[in-house]
């Protein structure tokens, strides 16, 4: 029995020592989910970045940049059948080794409670974007049963936002094993829920990682064709 | 997963109304063994002595279920409730802070899960632990099991006989062998005896590198025996073997598997800190089985139990090369931390290091904390630019140890990470700040055990620089002197 349970870091399980000061005394204490040391290992995305996918330019070779777009987005936008579907991606952190470990534990090991680590950041972003619909990227039925939960939906639930299941997956193969060109030239992997009107709506797609943007662009294309006014995406990692 | 009970048998079910998650079914029925059933031999190999999750088993659920219905497979609770208090059946966790909940797509309820052992796959309220209840796979051993050609020292062979006895009689035994005594060779006769009696035997050690180092040695000693080598991500996961070498963590996947379990470095992290590993070791053994503990430095409680006769033990007080253990020397070095803050170091420490560099004698220098070590590094590099420092999170750790072996580094600064396991043939050893609480008796004995390892250079100098002697330092020195005395008395030393 712990009479006075101390907050423990959800990532490293060390005890979190609360900061003592006037602020802590007079304002309502925020709940602490991670320790300052783990917090410091996340690298926030800031500075100049690609207009669409949010890829920071400071770590990118100049030859992979075309104006205010990165070369990947430039190539997507060049193709008429993919042009202008994804308006903007928002990502919280760089996909560094530390974040890789945390996301792997969250998604593949299935440590659901780690969604709380990202929830405060998701709340801030979603308050800023103010979407009409929040759509988690769906898993196939078989993968959902294997993992026990959908990691994108878990992030939204932990942030206190409702999810709208506008999409279902028709293909079940794993994305992570495919090359870029295989991903891009894949037939449509999603279908849209027909009974919800998307006319003029602002939709935000939610996923854990933005890698090539192919999943998100496939989903965005479908939703725009179904009438949505704008599609943004929100992910933990870029 | 949800189950329903029909005719005294558990059936997986997807309908919510008449079924429950497995943890909410208090008594799990086990059908009797159907002798006429043709079981799958691969499933038998995989499951014998194990406790696995459905995701770990590359066979479809209906095949597993059919083996269960015929009595060959067991379902156990993943989470066990005592009243309202949950416990993880695999790692023994009962701590509220190590449990969490999630909305589960498998059982459709808010499911409790254990975070402590989640790296081995998630155990939740609706998870069955799957095991084997049928016959054990047949193993046919060659007439001559051991091909080991080496010889044992007198001390080793005395200990070896005790190990054989303990394994034959299913007893517990502590083998207390000094660093460099040659612990592994002491096990060979015991392993052979176990295998000859068709016993399943396992050597568990805290670290993956030790598993990787032991595997080829055991395969060479027992060339016709199947050896499973288990660590995170190893390929032998599905292999049934009479002889298993595993990291202590891998024991979490075993249940009543071994007739003899050898636990290496029982005093070391993480075994002593993580109760789950101690739980795992107990679960992995058969109720009637032998347990051999190996260590150079048993903790105080165990030492007391040995002295008062409560714990069966045997010592190997001398090294294989029959020279006494070098005894550490204590040297007071003043408030060295304060000096370091001013970017200086005690004069006697600097002199000690300079002498080594001048004489071209390699040395390991231990520090209690990374930050202090990193402040000291630039100061010490005035003697040689090639001096390096290493710690647990150093990405270049392996390369630096390799360079030290190749004699490309004259002096290696380190935290306690190199306190055990690594051997350099001819080195001196210093501890800066031996009074720090991180340097326990066992840590200091292990550190002292780095010096004088090879028979060509059996003498090495060990110096503990301190700012006030501690009990732990005195106990460490006493333990080393005591071992030398015993070695002399039993005629295990030449001097």
Interface residues (C-beta under 8 A of the other chain):
Chain A: X2 X5 X8 X105 X109 X110 X111 X112 X113 X144 X145 X146 X147 X148 X149 X150 X154 X157
Chain B: X55 X96 X97 X100 X101 X102 X103 X104 X105 X106 X111 X113 X115 X118 X119 X121 X122 X124
